[in-house]
Each structure stands twice: as structure tokens, then as C-alpha cells.
Amino acid sequence: MNRVDRSMIQVMPDGTEKHINPFTGTEVWYIPGRRNRPIFTSQVDNAVEIQHHHPEDYCNFCPARYFNTPPEKSRILRVGDQFIMQENVPPESIFGQPAEFRRIGNLFEIVTINYWKKNFSYRLSQRNREWKEAYLSSEIGKNHVLSMINMKLKYSGLDEEDIKSIMPSEKYEMADAFFGGGHELIIPRRHYIDGAQHDNQLASSGELSPEEHFWYFKFTIEATKDIYENNRYVRYVAIYQNWLKEAGASFDHLHKQLVALDEWGVSLEREMDLAYKNPNIYNEAAANHASYNNFVLCENDYAMAFVDLGHRHPTIAIYSKSSHCWPAEHTDDELRGVSDVVHAIHAASGPGISCNEEWYYMPRDSIVSIPWHVLIKWRINIAAGFEGGTKIYVNPMSLNELRDQVVPRLFDLRTHGKIAWLQIAEECPVKPNSLQYYKNGIK
């Protein structure tokens, strides 16, 4: 690939814009006149005034309903200006103090614990087995676990009699998923922003403070490390966030998901193959290409964000500049740098935009280096028959339109101190080959 590959973008005389993602091969067209949607709106017409409840109890992820979710594997508490992590929270302490962030097993796993047990003879690690035994030794803990299992069985289609017929010992075996499963959730405390008056004032990623967002990221990475340490068969942990129902969220309460896998997945395998053939491809086809085409949105010493090519939905990419390829190997300064850029993009997008946040990073059993990068995809369009039949996807925004909607918001947010200080648009140094991932392993 040449350092400036213009073939990835073609603009037709009528303004139609065609672009191809260099990593996936996805072809996207922007056709002038297609419906657009502003990224920032004030109160919508159908917003409903909310009644304030303390603690919040608007959904099962809220602080008043901790026992409507599986046992906490860990939590982050705020004590003054300090954030403190607690592991294996005893059931008697769950309501002692509201947690800023909670880590729990997903009640409805995508890749279930039975997948690991039956395909790999997986068993709980000694540490997780001891935690389960301690939790069930408490009457409160035992009742909590049984209520969760009964709820799961009910939603699985069993009636009350069928559920009662299952022995408690069998239900306790099912509860292994809560203590050592590989599908987890990271849940922040707030459902609505502080002082919210209407039900559209949800606490999205962009409504967190930069410091809260840093701990949201750090806590997610700590959970990922723990999954790897407790299941030797895991080759990759998929990390993503669905915001609002149009993006696949079950609750309008912010949360990240982590899913342990025994393979990399086709998309990542393709990226790894391209990186093997051209170790500098992420600079050439992503960061450098964005710089040369004026798609860079913001940047700091540790990360950069730019409008990305060839996605079904308007997409912004955030790349770590670090030579470290695993999120867990990033220093706190590097992690904060990536977090600040991701946070700024969410804040600029606004809480009313449905979006997916997807993490990509070097698998731990790979010898090919790729940079940690995060894609934020705005779910503002729905694929139709034309896309399915041709595999040409129609994007409702041009690359320049996406840039021109986000940049003014970034300036406004920075002026009002809502995001960490970043260089924006033309302020960015956009140095060639700024991603240092290819130095991974070089001493």
C-alpha cells in the first residue's frame, strides 16, 4: 500500500462519495440528499418528566436493585477524591455504599459457562470456587443466588412448577456462571445525569467526567485481565458497549460488556493477516491516511481520533499511539490519554445518539502487533434490501459532514471544561507514523 492511497475514497461529479475500509473491504456510498440527523439536540418533544428516586430504581442496573443482578465480582467505590476497588463483595455489604462501577456476570450469557465446561472441561478456578462457597454460606447470598437462577429459568420459558422441581444443588451448579463465567458487565452508578428533569437526560459515556471515564476504562481492563487469569482456554475477550435500544442495549443504563472467546473472530483474523503482511498498515491506511485527508478530529500525546472509512454507520476511530498493544500494558498516563479521547468523542456525539463502542487489540497469543483501537459507530441508519443484496452500504453522512459536525462540538466542550484538554482539528500535529505499536517487543 502506498503511503497516500487515494483509491480508498472516490468522489463522483454528482457528489456521491465511495469509500472502502482497508481492513474489512466493506464498500460504502454516501449519496447526496440522503436523510441526515444532527448529533446534538435539546429536549425531545416526547420527553417525560421523571420522579426523582434516591437511590435510583429505574431499571435492574440501578443502585436500589442490586439484588436483581448476579453477585458482584468487584466494584469501585468513591471515597472523597479517591477511587477504590473491592473484590468479591459479601452479600451483607452490597447496599453499604453505592458503587461508582460494578462488575457482574451477565444473567443471559452469549457464550455460556456450559460452552466452556462441555467443550473444554473447564472448572472454576480455586479462587472463584472459594468465593462461591463463601457467598453461598451466607443466607442472604444463598437467597440472592437462588432468586437469580429462578429468574433466569423463568425468562427461559419454564413455568413455576418446573422451576420448583429443580433441586437446589442443580441450581447452585448453574450459578457457576455468576462466579466464573466469561460474559460480564461493567455498570456505572447513574441512570440519569445529576439534576435530570426528563427521561431523555440519561447518563451516557459523554456525561461522565473525564476522571470517571478513566476509571470506567481501567475497571474494564482489570476485569479483562481477571477473565484471562481464571480461564486458560480464553484466547480473546471481546469488549463493547451498546448505547440505547437502536444499538442493541437491553437497558437505557450505561454498561460495557466483556465476552470471553476461544478464537479471535473473522474480522480480527483479517486485520492480523494484513498486519503480518504490512506491519505499518495501521499508520499507512488509518492514521496517516486520516491526516493527509483532513479527517483528524482530536489528539493528545497518547491517542488520536479521526473519521473512519468504509463502515455501515458513521464511524469515528480512536487509536492508541503507545508501543504497548494490550490495554492492560498501558501505563496510567497512556490509558488516561486513550480514555480522554474516547470520552471526548462520546461527549461530542451527545447522549441522544445510539452508538456502539467496539474495542480491538492484539490477542495475547499473537506474535503480530496491532494497536489498541476503539471504534464508535453511530446507529442512525438501518441497512435495507439494497445493502443486503449488493453488500454496498449507504451511509447517511459524508466523511466531511461527520467531521464538521463533531469538531465544533469538541471546541465548545473544551471551552466549557466538559472534556480533558485536547488538540482539535487543525491544532493537531498529525505527525506521520505516530502510532508506535510496531515497536512492541523491541527493546
C-alpha positions as MATLAB code, in Angstrom:
seq = 'MNRVDRSMIQVMPDGTEKHINPFTGTEVWYIPGRRNRPIFTSQVDNAVEIQHHHPEDYCNFCPARYFNTPPEKSRILRVGDQFIMQENVPPESIFGQPAEFRRIGNLFEIVTINYWKKNFSYRLSQRNREWKEAYLSSEIGKNHVLSMINMKLKYSGLDEEDIKSIMPSEKYEMADAFFGGGHELIIPRRHYIDGAQHDNQLASSGELSPEEHFWYFKFTIEATKDIYENNRYVRYVAIYQNWLKEAGASFDHLHKQLVALDEWGVSLEREMDLAYKNPNIYNEAAANHASYNNFVLCENDYAMAFVDLGHRHPTIAIYSKSSHCWPAEHTDDELRGVSDVVHAIHAASGPGISCNEEWYYMPRDSIVSIPWHVLIKWRINIAAGFEGGTKIYVNPMSLNELRDQVVPRLFDLRTHGKIAWLQIAEECPVKPNSLQYYKNGIK';
ca = [
       0.000    0.000    0.000;
       1.284    3.461   -0.876;
       1.622    5.986    1.910;
      -1.248    8.018    0.412;
      -3.735    5.592   -1.104;
      -6.328    7.805   -2.766;
      -8.157    4.775   -4.174;
      -9.877    4.185   -0.843;
     -12.021    7.304   -1.468;
     -13.667    8.273   -4.748;
     -15.868   11.365   -5.129;
     -18.119   11.361   -8.200;
     -19.107   14.542  -10.145;
     -22.613   14.481   -8.623;
     -21.134   14.410   -5.105;
     -21.578   10.690   -4.485;
     -18.756    9.531   -2.223;
     -17.494    5.959   -2.377;
     -15.050    4.574    0.152;
     -13.699    1.158    1.115;
     -12.466    0.072    4.512;
      -8.836   -1.064    4.089;
      -9.138   -3.685    6.841;
     -12.548   -5.250    6.158;
     -13.087   -4.479    2.465;
     -16.552   -3.073    3.225;
     -17.751   -0.725    0.469;
     -19.799    2.322    1.458;
     -21.505    5.004   -0.593;
     -22.679    8.395    0.564;
     -25.352    9.751   -1.775;
     -26.176   13.485   -1.506;
     -29.687   14.143   -0.295;
     -29.961   11.089    1.934;
     -31.524   11.861    5.305;
     -29.174   13.360    7.848;
     -29.573   13.679   11.575;
     -27.981   16.319   13.831;
     -25.685   14.981   16.513;
     -26.810   17.300   19.273;
     -30.399   18.001   20.170;
     -32.017   19.560   23.200;
     -35.034   18.027   24.917;
     -37.058   15.930   22.506;
     -40.775   16.607   22.095;
     -41.876   13.372   23.750;
     -39.557   13.581   26.785;
     -41.368   12.706   30.008;
     -40.729   14.405   33.322;
     -39.200   11.989   35.824;
     -39.836   11.495   39.511;
     -36.604   11.537   41.499;
     -35.841    8.401   43.486;
     -32.882    8.081   45.854;
     -31.305    5.668   45.346;
     -32.239    5.330   41.687;
     -34.510    2.390   40.852;
     -35.415    2.986   37.207;
     -34.043   -0.336   35.940;
     -32.365   -3.503   37.236;
     -28.920   -1.903   36.867;
     -29.775    0.911   39.301;
     -28.386    1.064   42.889;
     -31.734    0.249   44.546;
     -31.926   -3.066   42.681;
     -28.530   -4.639   43.267;
     -30.137   -7.990   44.120;
     -31.856   -8.019   40.704;
     -28.455   -8.761   39.168;
     -25.927  -11.561   39.829;
     -23.334  -11.303   42.626;
     -20.713   -8.591   42.243;
     -17.279   -9.816   41.251;
     -15.861   -6.420   42.146;
     -16.823   -2.773   42.486;
     -15.307    0.711   42.529;
     -16.156    2.957   45.473;
     -15.509    6.687   45.635;
     -14.075    7.903   48.921;
     -13.510   11.631   48.674;
     -11.415   12.114   45.548;
     -10.154    8.533   45.623;
     -11.487    5.556   43.651;
     -11.041    2.246   45.477;
     -11.646   -1.253   44.097;
     -13.203   -4.004   46.207;
     -13.273   -7.637   45.090;
     -15.763  -10.427   45.874;
     -18.191   -8.175   47.730;
     -20.005  -10.055   50.554;
     -23.796  -10.069   50.159;
     -24.231   -8.299   53.519;
     -22.179   -5.340   52.208;
     -23.883   -4.865   48.849;
     -26.030   -1.945   49.986;
     -23.464   -0.450   52.350;
     -22.402    2.257   49.903;
     -23.451    2.902   46.294;
     -20.761    1.697   43.903;
     -19.470    4.025   41.204;
     -18.925    0.983   38.986;
     -19.946   -2.647   39.399;
     -18.687   -5.817   37.702;
     -21.191   -8.652   37.454;
     -21.815  -11.746   35.352;
     -24.349  -11.360   32.567;
     -27.531  -13.197   33.541;
     -28.061  -14.113   29.886;
     -24.668  -15.108   28.515;
     -23.846  -15.155   24.816;
     -21.050  -17.692   25.268;
     -22.313  -19.669   28.250;
     -20.362  -21.359   31.000;
     -21.670  -24.687   29.634;
     -19.818  -23.897   26.422;
     -16.564  -23.843   28.376;
     -17.458  -26.822   30.558;
     -18.613  -29.159   27.793;
     -16.101  -28.174   25.132;
     -13.000  -27.678   27.312;
     -13.754  -29.435   30.631;
     -13.497  -26.009   32.248;
     -13.926  -25.742   36.025;
     -13.975  -22.753   38.334;
     -10.546  -21.659   39.474;
      -9.768  -22.265   43.121;
     -10.140  -18.562   43.911;
     -13.553  -18.321   42.262;
     -14.682  -21.611   43.811;
     -13.765  -20.346   47.278;
     -15.618  -17.093   46.620;
     -18.719  -19.016   45.532;
     -18.603  -21.168   48.660;
     -18.229  -18.102   50.870;
     -21.118  -16.346   49.141;
     -23.440  -19.337   49.458;
     -22.509  -19.822   53.126;
     -24.484  -16.632   53.818;
     -28.266  -16.958   53.981;
     -28.576  -13.621   52.176;
     -26.152  -14.791   49.496;
     -27.870  -18.138   49.072;
     -31.290  -16.486   48.633;
     -29.816  -13.979   46.208;
     -28.265  -16.674   44.016;
     -31.409  -18.819   44.005;
     -33.573  -15.823   43.080;
     -31.270  -15.061   40.146;
     -31.327  -18.650   38.911;
     -35.133  -18.772   39.249;
     -35.417  -15.503   37.313;
     -33.168  -16.857   34.551;
     -35.180  -20.085   34.314;
     -38.434  -18.137   34.187;
     -37.208  -15.984   31.307;
     -36.002  -19.156   29.603;
     -39.617  -20.307   29.358;
     -40.060  -22.594   32.384;
     -43.220  -22.296   34.475;
     -43.286  -22.115   38.276;
     -43.791  -25.839   38.774;
     -40.879  -26.727   36.519;
     -38.638  -24.297   38.354;
     -39.639  -25.689   41.761;
     -38.888  -29.219   40.586;
     -35.202  -28.432   40.008;
     -33.111  -29.347   43.042;
     -31.205  -26.529   44.829;
     -27.927  -28.388   44.244;
     -28.535  -28.263   40.490;
     -29.336  -24.565   40.714;
     -26.112  -23.942   42.640;
     -24.251  -25.699   39.822;
     -25.917  -23.338   37.331;
     -24.662  -20.444   39.476;
     -21.079  -21.181   38.411;
     -21.846  -18.702   35.621;
     -22.085  -15.908   38.203;
     -18.730  -16.679   39.813;
     -16.560  -17.805   36.916;
     -18.433  -17.247   33.674;
     -16.904  -15.418   30.743;
     -19.628  -12.882   29.908;
     -19.544   -9.878   32.211;
     -20.965   -6.390   32.578;
     -19.355   -3.206   33.872;
     -22.095   -0.889   35.131;
     -21.704    2.763   36.227;
     -23.851    4.070   39.067;
     -26.047    6.727   37.484;
     -29.098    6.071   35.323;
     -29.824    9.768   34.764;
     -27.448   12.703   34.958;
     -27.355   14.605   38.239;
     -30.260   17.051   38.369;
     -32.110   15.415   35.464;
     -35.679   16.582   34.920;
     -36.714   14.463   31.926;
     -36.290   10.836   30.888;
     -34.064   11.714   27.921;
     -31.334   13.042   30.239;
     -29.580    9.714   30.544;
     -26.068    9.316   31.947;
     -24.164    8.332   28.808;
     -20.388    7.878   28.489;
     -20.033   11.512   27.471;
     -21.882   12.632   30.612;
     -19.255   11.047   32.870;
     -16.435   13.285   33.989;
     -13.027   12.591   32.383;
     -11.877   11.107   35.719;
     -14.932    8.849   35.981;
     -14.431    7.730   32.405;
     -10.789    6.882   33.131;
     -11.880    4.586   35.980;
     -14.604    3.106   33.779;
     -11.856    2.121   31.317;
      -9.393    0.995   33.985;
     -12.007   -1.144   35.728;
     -12.976   -2.751   32.409;
      -9.351   -3.635   31.709;
      -8.885   -5.082   35.202;
     -11.930   -7.289   34.599;
     -10.452   -8.447   31.287;
      -7.196   -9.439   32.986;
      -9.138  -11.414   35.577;
     -11.080  -13.333   32.918;
      -7.833  -14.393   31.260;
      -6.292  -15.402   34.575;
      -9.225  -17.585   35.599;
      -9.871  -19.389   32.309;
      -6.815  -20.736   30.495;
      -8.851  -21.545   27.390;
      -9.723  -17.925   26.584;
      -7.905  -16.603   23.522;
      -9.632  -13.238   23.255;
     -12.061  -11.107   25.263;
     -14.414   -9.067   23.101;
     -15.169   -5.690   24.702;
     -18.006   -3.486   23.524;
     -20.708   -1.068   24.598;
     -24.229   -0.763   23.188;
     -25.820    2.594   23.928;
     -29.623    2.812   23.609;
     -32.005    0.255   22.152;
     -31.235    1.003   18.487;
     -27.658   -0.125   19.228;
     -28.776   -3.356   20.913;
     -28.934   -2.289   24.567;
     -31.396   -4.117   26.825;
     -31.462   -1.216   29.319;
     -31.024    2.525   28.834;
     -28.433    2.354   31.605;
     -24.800    2.684   30.565;
     -22.745   -0.510   30.671;
     -19.897   -2.289   28.920;
     -19.864   -5.982   28.038;
     -16.957   -8.421   28.037;
     -17.306  -11.785   26.296;
     -14.587  -14.455   26.517;
     -13.924  -16.343   23.286;
     -11.864  -19.339   22.239;
     -10.988  -17.724   18.897;
     -10.188  -14.277   17.531;
     -13.126  -13.906   15.166;
     -13.037  -13.461   11.387;
     -12.731   -9.675   11.424;
      -9.727   -9.610   13.756;
      -8.099  -12.526   11.920;
      -8.291  -10.492    8.717;
      -6.677   -7.497   10.413;
      -3.915   -9.671   11.849;
      -3.201  -11.121    8.417;
      -2.914   -7.646    6.888;
      -0.628   -6.516    9.721;
       1.556   -9.576    9.190;
       1.992   -8.690    5.513;
       2.493   -4.971    6.190;
       3.486   -4.216    9.809;
       2.941   -0.462    9.296;
      -0.532   -0.767    7.791;
      -2.297    0.951   10.693;
      -0.195    4.055   10.172;
      -0.418    3.979    6.386;
      -4.097    3.072    5.956;
      -5.528    4.603    9.137;
      -3.632    7.372   10.987;
      -1.541    8.744    8.103;
      -4.423    8.474    5.651;
      -6.696   10.388    8.017;
      -4.041   13.074    8.467;
      -3.435   13.524    4.738;
      -7.178   13.782    4.048;
      -8.016   16.171    6.912;
     -10.158   13.666    8.821;
      -8.417   14.019   12.214;
     -10.796   15.249   14.927;
      -8.648   15.494   18.056;
      -5.387   14.291   19.520;
      -3.220   14.241   22.633;
       0.183   12.737   23.377;
      -1.244    9.231   23.703;
      -4.155    8.854   21.268;
      -5.880   10.336   18.248;
      -9.414   10.276   16.833;
     -10.449   10.547   13.199;
     -13.353    9.882   10.850;
     -13.029    6.298    9.623;
     -13.706    4.835    6.174;
     -15.913    2.029    4.997;
     -18.433    1.384    7.768;
     -22.167    0.756    7.532;
     -22.731    3.541   10.030;
     -20.930    6.876   10.541;
     -17.833    5.819   12.473;
     -15.070    7.502   14.435;
     -11.845    5.621   15.206;
      -9.672    6.258   18.264;
      -6.153    4.815   18.156;
      -3.635    4.460   20.947;
      -0.198    5.768   19.978;
       1.527    3.547   22.547;
       4.054    0.862   21.692;
       2.031   -1.331   24.081;
      -0.544   -3.368   22.195;
      -2.537   -4.743   25.116;
      -4.750   -2.288   27.000;
      -3.548   -3.874   30.267;
       0.058   -2.951   29.443;
      -0.688    0.734   29.018;
       0.650    2.984   31.746;
      -1.921    5.051   33.608;
      -0.882    8.106   31.579;
      -1.323    6.201   28.314;
      -4.640    4.755   29.454;
      -5.882    8.173   30.562;
      -4.876    9.586   27.181;
      -6.939    6.999   25.295;
      -9.824    7.364   27.734;
      -9.853   11.157   27.365;
     -10.129   10.952   23.580;
     -12.876    8.297   23.660;
     -14.738   10.323   26.293;
     -14.472   13.485   24.199;
     -15.941   11.761   21.151;
     -18.856   10.393   23.182;
     -19.452   13.844   24.677;
     -19.383   15.429   21.221;
     -21.772   12.804   19.871;
     -24.287   13.584   22.597;
     -26.397   11.209   24.713;
     -29.210   11.046   22.155;
     -27.156    9.224   19.521;
     -27.419    5.431   19.619;
     -23.953    4.022   19.194;
     -21.717    1.004   19.570;
     -18.255    1.231   21.086;
     -16.020   -1.639   19.940;
     -12.503   -2.415   21.185;
      -9.803   -4.056   19.059;
      -6.405   -5.074   20.370;
      -3.609   -7.598   19.903;
      -4.668  -11.088   21.068;
      -2.460  -12.429   23.827;
      -1.466  -15.473   21.734;
      -0.454  -13.418   18.696;
       3.073  -12.580   17.576;
       1.773   -9.888   15.204;
       1.465   -6.419   16.692;
      -1.600   -4.255   16.150;
      -2.516   -1.066   18.022;
      -5.325   -0.874   20.538;
      -8.113    0.981   18.790;
     -11.731    1.787   19.562;
     -14.498    2.336   17.009;
     -17.565    4.416   17.860;
     -20.364    3.730   15.402;
     -23.453    5.919   15.254;
     -26.518    3.716   14.737;
     -28.555    6.335   12.890;
     -29.329    4.295    9.757;
     -30.778    0.853    9.088;
     -29.480   -1.450    6.364;
     -32.150   -2.321    3.784;
     -32.560   -4.726    0.882;
     -30.204   -2.806   -1.381;
     -27.355   -3.220    1.117;
     -28.084   -6.899    1.720;
     -28.209   -7.733   -1.953;
     -25.188   -5.743   -3.137;
     -23.034   -5.547    0.015;
     -22.726   -1.832   -0.824;
     -23.805    0.106    2.233;
     -25.389    3.549    2.045;
     -24.123    5.877    4.763;
     -26.332    8.887    5.573;
     -23.349   11.202    6.205;
     -20.306   12.026    4.153;
     -16.901   11.795    5.796;
     -16.541   15.572    5.768;
     -20.045   16.082    7.193;
     -19.243   13.808   10.108;
     -16.029   15.722   10.780;
     -17.775   19.095   10.500;
     -20.489   18.120   12.969;
     -18.075   16.781   15.603;
     -15.317   19.421   15.531;
     -17.419   22.445   16.654;
     -18.836   20.383   19.498;
     -15.321   19.450   20.638;
     -14.293   23.108   20.739;
     -17.429   24.012   22.709;
     -16.960   21.164   25.197;
     -13.293   22.049   25.725;
     -14.158   25.726   26.282;
     -16.654   24.789   28.987;
     -14.328   22.286   30.678;
     -16.523   19.279   29.930;
     -13.701   17.235   28.417;
      -9.985   16.918   29.079;
      -7.742   19.320   27.189;
      -7.104   18.048   23.658;
      -5.748   19.436   20.429;
      -8.627   19.723   17.971;
      -8.754   19.647   14.157;
      -6.140   21.989   12.674;
      -4.380   22.244   16.066;
      -3.350   18.581   15.848;
       0.306   17.914   14.967;
      -0.690   14.839   12.879;
       2.870   13.526   12.696;
       3.392   10.716   10.178;
       3.635    7.223   11.670;
       2.545    8.458   15.087;
       1.236    5.008   16.080;
       4.120    3.221   17.773;
       2.592   -0.266   18.047;
       5.120   -1.746   15.595;
       7.811   -1.189   18.238;
       6.089   -3.703   20.516;
       8.682   -6.194   21.749;
      11.638   -4.095   20.569;
      13.981   -3.419   23.481;
];
